[in-house]
Amino acid sequence: MTDYDVLVIGAGVTGCAIARELSKYRLRICVIEKEEDVCSGTSKANSGIVHAGFDPEPGSMMAKMNIRGAELIRRLHSELDFAYRENGSLVLLFDEADMGKLRALYERGAENGVQDLRILTGDEARKLEPAIAENVVAALYAPTAGVVCPFGMTIAFAENAADNGAEFRFLTEVTGIEKCAEGYAVNTNCGRLTAKYVVNAAGVYADKMHNCVSGEKISITPRRGEYLLMDKEVGGLVDSTIFQLPGKAGKGVLVTRTVHGNLLIGPNANDIEDKEGVDTTQAGMDEVRQKALLSIPKAPFNKMITSFAGLRAHGDAGDFIIGEAPDAPGFFDAAAIESPGLTAAPAIGEYLASLITEKAGAEKKTDFIAERKGIPEVAKLPPRERAELIAKRPEYGRIVCRCENVSEGEIIDSIERTLGARSMDGVKRRVRQGMGRCQAGFCTPGTVELIAKHLGVPTEKVAKNRPGSEFIVG
């Protein structure tokens, strides 16, 4: 007998969305992740955009999953209690000679089923977004585009999957995969696991996983994108997500107000070899600045609070690779999931779960827990509700992170709930401690003490993320 019915490799947004859908069925499910937490790879470093769906090639997996994924997010954000806002997007045109390209994008969106698309004049676009450049001659407006908290959405999928019986194993890195009598044997640094079915949601490592079992090889190129994040003080400069007309390297540099109120600018796009290459560069930062100024001439770079980089899993075929490997029955790929992968994730989960459960003849649960409640954001509660909460639990009245107004109670919740945080980054992604203006300069000592206390470990064992990144040495 195998250890599990389904083993999911990778606890990013795609893997967690798949696990949640599978947890609707009577299956033994395990998600393995090489890092110490969910949302530790591509899913933690992206634009947070819920794409309307006008960019992917009609008929492609990207197009189908984008449209369905956006539809699901509009429903799931309230069911699973993660931050989402439908703010619309503009694709800016700077040269009348390229009007044909903008119209082609409009037609592609219409064919994909995007609702309410319109081409605006430059003046109409500036009326909507006064900060955009004077030389914008037209824009494609997609009111159904949105922004989401990528950490919040991934964690919500993971927690809900775990509440419905899915097991998660962290710091568990795959070293090889072999076909065995009843399915697959997955060798890891923590031992050997067997499963009837394997789902490959390994991000930039998805080619390595796939090529262990299939003769039809695939290749994933890490495509690095660098970002600049501005203080909330200037978050209102734009309301919509501002794109430039796409080129060969993708959608170009965007400017957007995040779901939490910051201003986010980026990314560029550079193919690299290093699958862990998330360093930022001066040249990259300069490139992002220069391109952003084309859209927003008064972009307030003096209000930048941090920069970061993420990797997209760029596939050579130019489309998502989703489905059962033709020559490896029971091995299912969710590979080459680049933009619009965040938007597409819940649809990919829905699609792959339908294939797997049909093949497995799995029975649907009658006791599936469909909803999940997030951690309360105390600072955003009405005064009476806040006072009542603090009266019940005084920890909610003690502020640890001043920039983001995060209380001791919220940090404790982030540690003690389902799949709770085990590191400083884990707390940060759940309650935004350290994401504000001072970038954890003030709140790190207090948070380290809380993590140590509630995990029952010495403060010297508290790490930024995986073991080896501890704060206190010596």
C-alpha positions in Angstrom: 0.0 0.0 0.0 1.3 3.5 -0.8 1.8 6.2 1.8 -0.6 8.5 0.0 -3.1 8.6 -2.8 -1.8 11.9 -4.1 1.5 13.6 -3.5 1.8 17.2 -4.5 5.3 18.6 -5.0 5.5 22.3 -4.2 3.5 24.5 -1.8 3.3 27.6 -3.9 -0.1 29.0 -4.9 -0.6 26.4 -7.6 0.3 23.4 -5.4 -1.9 24.7 -2.6 -4.8 25.4 -4.9 -4.6 21.8 -6.2 -4.4 20.4 -2.7 -7.5 22.4 -1.6 -9.5 21.1 -4.6 -8.3 17.5 -3.9 -9.3 17.8 -0.3 -12.9 17.9 -1.3 -12.5 14.2 -1.9 -11.8 11.2 0.3 -8.1 10.9 -0.6 -4.9 10.7 1.4 -3.1 13.9 0.3 0.3 15.2 1.1 2.1 18.4 0.0 5.8 18.5 0.2 7.9 21.7 0.1 11.6 22.2 0.2 11.3 25.4 2.2 10.1 26.0 5.7 6.7 27.3 4.7 4.1 27.7 2.0 4.5 30.6 -0.5 8.3 30.6 -0.3 9.1 30.7 -4.1 7.6 32.4 -7.1 4.3 32.9 -5.2 5.8 35.3 -2.7 7.5 37.6 -5.2 5.1 38.7 -8.0 2.9 41.6 -9.0 -0.2 40.3 -7.2 -2.3 41.0 -10.3 -5.6 39.3 -11.1 -5.3 39.6 -14.9 -8.5 40.2 -16.9 -7.4 37.8 -19.6 -6.8 39.8 -22.7 -3.1 38.9 -23.1 -3.0 35.0 -23.5 -3.3 33.4 -27.0 -7.0 32.4 -27.5 -7.5 28.7 -27.0 -4.3 28.3 -25.0 -4.2 26.8 -21.5 -3.1 30.2 -20.3 -6.2 31.9 -21.7 -8.6 29.2 -20.4 -7.1 29.1 -16.9 -6.8 32.9 -16.7 -10.5 33.6 -17.4 -11.7 30.8 -15.1 -9.2 31.6 -12.4 -10.2 35.3 -12.2 -13.8 34.2 -12.0 -13.0 31.9 -9.1 -11.0 34.5 -7.2 -13.9 36.9 -7.2 -15.8 34.2 -5.3 -13.1 32.6 -3.2 -11.7 35.8 -1.7 -14.8 36.1 0.5 -15.2 32.4 1.2 -11.5 32.1 2.3 -11.1 35.6 3.6 -8.1 36.9 1.7 -7.6 40.4 0.4 -8.7 41.2 -3.1 -9.8 44.4 -4.9 -11.2 44.8 -8.4 -9.4 48.0 -9.5 -9.3 47.6 -13.3 -6.2 47.9 -15.6 -5.0 50.2 -18.4 -2.6 49.2 -21.2 -1.0 52.4 -22.4 -0.3 53.3 -26.0 2.3 56.0 -26.7 2.4 55.9 -30.5 -0.5 56.1 -32.9 1.4 53.8 -35.3 0.9 51.0 -32.8 -2.9 51.4 -32.6 -3.2 48.1 -34.6 -1.4 46.2 -31.8 -3.8 47.7 -29.2 -6.8 46.8 -31.2 -5.4 43.3 -31.6 -5.1 43.0 -27.9 -8.7 44.2 -27.5 -9.9 41.6 -30.0 -7.9 38.9 -28.3 -9.5 39.8 -25.0 -13.0 39.7 -26.5 -12.3 36.3 -28.0 -11.1 35.0 -24.7 -14.3 36.2 -23.1 -13.1 39.2 -21.1 -16.1 41.4 -20.2 -16.5 45.2 -20.7 -13.2 45.9 -22.5 -12.9 49.4 -24.0 -10.4 51.4 -25.9 -10.1 54.9 -24.4 -8.6 58.0 -25.9 -5.5 59.5 -24.1 -7.7 62.1 -22.5 -10.2 59.5 -21.3 -7.4 57.5 -19.8 -5.9 60.6 -18.1 -9.3 61.4 -16.7 -9.4 58.0 -15.1 -5.7 58.1 -14.0 -4.4 61.7 -13.9 -0.8 60.6 -13.1 -0.2 58.9 -16.5 2.0 60.6 -19.1 0.7 63.4 -21.4 2.0 61.5 -24.5 -0.4 58.6 -23.9 -2.6 58.6 -27.0 -4.9 55.7 -26.2 -5.3 52.8 -23.7 -7.1 49.5 -23.4 -9.3 49.5 -20.3 -10.2 46.3 -18.5 -12.5 47.0 -15.5 -12.5 43.4 -14.4 -8.8 43.2 -13.6 -7.9 43.2 -9.9 -5.2 42.9 -7.3 -4.8 40.3 -4.6 -2.5 39.5 -1.7 -0.5 36.6 -3.1 0.6 35.5 0.3 -2.9 35.7 1.7 -4.4 33.7 -1.2 -1.7 31.0 -1.0 -1.9 30.7 2.7 -5.7 30.6 2.6 -5.7 27.7 0.1 -3.1 25.8 2.2 -4.9 26.3 5.5 -8.2 25.2 4.1 -6.6 22.2 2.5 -5.0 21.3 5.8 -8.3 21.8 7.7 -9.8 19.3 5.3 -7.2 16.7 6.0 -4.3 17.4 3.6 -0.9 16.8 5.2 2.0 19.3 4.6 5.7 18.4 5.0 8.2 21.2 5.0 12.0 21.3 4.5 11.4 18.2 2.3 13.3 18.3 -0.9 12.8 15.9 -3.8 16.0 14.1 -4.8 14.5 11.7 -7.4 11.2 10.1 -8.6 10.8 6.5 -9.7 7.9 4.5 -11.1 6.9 1.7 -8.7 4.3 -1.1 -8.6 1.4 1.0 -7.3 2.4 4.5 -8.6 5.5 6.5 -7.8 8.3 6.5 -5.2 9.5 10.0 -4.4 12.9 10.1 -2.8 13.5 13.1 -0.5 16.1 14.4 1.9 13.7 13.2 4.6 13.2 9.7 3.3 11.1 7.9 0.7 7.4 8.5 0.1 5.1 6.6 -2.2 1.8 7.7 -3.8 -0.6 6.4 -6.5 -0.5 9.8 -8.2 2.0 12.6 -8.2 1.3 16.3 -9.0 4.3 18.3 -10.2 3.8 21.9 -9.0 7.5 22.6 -8.4 7.8 26.0 -10.1 11.2 26.6 -11.6 12.2 23.0 -10.7 9.1 21.5 -12.5 11.3 20.4 -15.5 13.6 18.5 -13.1 10.6 16.6 -11.6 9.0 15.9 -15.0 12.2 14.7 -16.6 12.7 12.1 -13.9 9.8 10.1 -15.2 9.1 11.1 -18.8 11.0 10.7 -22.0 9.2 13.7 -23.4 11.5 16.3 -21.8 10.6 19.8 -20.9 12.8 22.8 -20.0 12.1 25.6 -17.6 14.1 28.9 -17.7 14.1 31.0 -14.6 13.0 34.5 -15.7 13.9 37.1 -13.0 11.8 40.1 -12.4 12.9 42.9 -10.1 10.5 45.2 -8.3 10.5 48.5 -6.3 8.0 48.9 -3.5 6.9 52.4 -2.3 5.5 53.6 1.0 1.7 53.7 1.5 2.0 57.5 1.6 2.1 57.5 -2.2 -0.1 54.4 -2.8 -2.9 56.6 -4.1 -0.9 57.9 -7.1 -2.8 55.4 -9.2 -5.8 53.3 -8.6 -5.8 51.0 -11.7 -3.0 48.7 -12.6 -1.0 50.5 -15.3 0.6 48.4 -18.1 2.5 49.3 -21.2 1.7 47.7 -24.5 3.3 44.2 -24.3 6.6 43.3 -26.0 8.5 40.1 -26.6 9.7 39.9 -23.0 6.1 40.1 -21.6 3.9 42.8 -20.3 6.7 45.2 -19.4 7.0 47.3 -16.3 3.7 47.9 -14.5 2.7 50.4 -11.9 -0.1 49.4 -9.4 -1.5 50.2 -6.1 -1.3 46.9 -4.1 -4.2 45.5 -2.3 -2.7 46.8 1.0 -2.2 50.3 -0.3 1.5 50.5 -1.3 2.7 51.5 -4.8 4.4 48.7 -6.6 6.6 49.2 -9.7 8.1 46.4 -11.9 9.1 43.9 -13.0 11.8 43.7 -15.7 12.4 40.4 -17.4 15.8 38.7 -17.6 16.4 35.0 -18.3 19.0 33.5 -16.0 20.4 30.0 -15.2 20.3 30.1 -11.4 17.0 28.7 -10.2 17.6 30.4 -6.8 18.8 33.7 -8.4 16.5 36.2 -6.6 19.1 38.9 -6.0 18.4 42.4 -7.2 20.9 44.4 -9.3 21.6 48.1 -9.7 21.2 47.7 -13.5 17.8 46.1 -12.9 16.6 48.8 -10.6 17.7 51.5 -13.1 15.8 49.7 -15.9 12.6 49.4 -13.8 12.8 53.1 -12.9 13.4 54.3 -16.5 10.6 52.2 -17.9 8.1 53.2 -15.2 8.8 56.9 -15.9 7.3 56.4 -19.4 4.0 55.6 -17.8 4.1 57.7 -14.7 6.5 60.7 -15.2 6.3 61.7 -11.5 6.8 58.2 -10.0 8.0 59.0 -6.4 11.1 56.9 -6.2 12.2 58.9 -3.1 9.5 57.0 -1.2 10.9 53.5 -2.0 11.0 51.3 1.1 12.4 48.1 -0.4 13.2 46.2 -3.6 12.9 42.5 -4.3 13.1 40.0 -7.1 11.1 36.9 -8.1 11.5 34.1 -10.6 8.9 33.1 -13.2 9.0 29.6 -14.5 9.2 30.3 -18.2 8.5 27.3 -20.5 9.9 26.9 -24.0 6.5 26.1 -25.4 5.0 29.5 -24.4 2.0 27.9 -22.6 1.2 26.2 -19.3 1.9 22.5 -19.2 -1.0 21.1 -17.4 -2.2 17.4 -17.4 -1.1 13.8 -17.2 2.3 13.2 -18.8 1.6 11.1 -21.9 4.3 8.4 -21.1 4.0 8.5 -17.3 0.5 7.5 -16.2 -0.5 9.0 -12.9 2.1 11.8 -13.0 0.4 15.1 -13.5 2.2 18.3 -14.4 1.4 21.9 -13.4 4.5 23.2 -15.1 5.7 26.4 -16.8 3.2 28.4 -14.7 4.4 31.9 -15.4 2.2 35.0 -15.7 -0.8 34.9 -15.4 -0.1 32.0 -13.1 -1.3 33.6 -9.9 -4.7 34.4 -11.5 -4.9 30.9 -13.0 -4.0 29.0 -9.9 -7.5 28.2 -8.6 -8.6 27.1 -12.1 -5.5 24.9 -12.4 -6.4 23.3 -9.1 -10.0 22.7 -10.2 -8.9 21.3 -13.6 -6.2 18.9 -12.3 -8.3 17.8 -9.4 -11.1 16.8 -11.8 -8.6 14.7 -13.9 -7.1 13.0 -10.8 -10.3 12.3 -9.0 -12.0 10.9 -12.1 -9.0 8.6 -12.7 -8.9 7.6 -9.0 -12.7 7.1 -8.8 -12.6 9.2 -5.6 -15.7 9.9 -3.6 -16.6 13.5 -2.8 -16.8 14.4 0.9 -20.1 15.5 2.4 -18.3 17.2 5.3 -15.9 19.4 3.3 -15.2 22.7 5.1 -15.7 25.3 2.3 -14.9 28.5 4.3 -11.9 29.7 6.3 -11.6 32.8 8.5 -8.4 34.8 8.3 -6.5 36.6 11.1 -8.4 39.8 12.2 -6.7 43.0 11.2 -7.2 44.8 14.4 -6.3 48.3 13.2 -8.9 48.2 10.5 -11.8 47.2 12.8 -14.4 49.7 13.8 -13.6 51.2 17.3 -16.3 49.3 19.1 -15.3 45.9 17.6 -11.7 46.6 18.3 -12.4 47.5 21.9 -14.5 44.3 22.4 -11.7 42.2 20.9 -9.1 43.8 23.1 -11.3 43.3 26.2 -11.4 39.6 25.4 -7.7 39.3 24.5 -5.5 42.2 25.7 -2.7 41.0 23.4 -4.7 42.7 20.5 -4.1 46.0 22.2 -0.3 45.8 22.3 1.2 47.0 19.0 4.5 45.3 18.0 4.9 46.6 14.4 4.2 50.3 14.4 4.4 50.8 10.6 1.7 48.3 9.9 -0.1 48.5 13.2 0.2 44.8 13.9 -0.6 43.7 17.4 0.9 41.0 19.6 -2.4 39.1 19.3 -2.1 38.9 15.5 1.4 37.7 15.6 0.4 35.0 18.1 -2.5 34.0 15.8 -0.1 33.7 12.9 2.0 31.2 14.9 -0.7 29.1 16.5 -3.3 28.7 13.7 -3.4 25.8 11.1 0.0 25.6 9.3 1.2 28.4 11.6 4.4 30.5 11.0 7.7 28.9 12.0 9.9 31.8 11.0 10.0 35.6 10.8 9.1 35.5 7.1 6.2 33.2 7.9 4.8 35.8 10.4 5.5 38.6 7.9 3.5 36.9 5.1 0.5 36.2 7.4 0.1 39.5 9.2 2.5 42.0 7.4 4.7 42.5 10.4 7.9 44.2 9.1 6.4 45.1 5.7 6.1 48.8 6.4 8.3 51.9 6.2 11.0 50.8 8.6 11.2 47.2 7.1 11.2 45.5 10.5 13.8 47.8 12.0 11.7 48.4 15.1 9.6 45.2 15.5 12.2 42.4 14.9 13.3 41.9 18.5 9.7 41.7 19.8 8.6 39.3 17.1 11.6 37.1 17.6 10.7 36.8 21.3 7.1 36.0 20.5 8.1 33.3 18.0 10.4 31.7 20.5 7.9 31.8 23.3 5.0 30.3 21.3 7.1 27.7 19.5 8.9 26.8 22.7 12.4 27.3 21.3 15.4 29.4 22.3 15.5 32.8 20.7 18.8 31.7 19.0 16.8 29.2 17.0 14.4 31.8 15.5 15.3 32.2 11.8 14.3 34.6 9.0 13.2 31.6 7.0 14.9 28.2 6.6 17.5 26.8 9.1 20.8 28.7 8.7 19.1 32.2 8.7 18.9 32.6 12.4 19.0 36.2 13.8 21.1 35.6 16.9 24.5 34.1 16.5 27.1 33.5 19.3 
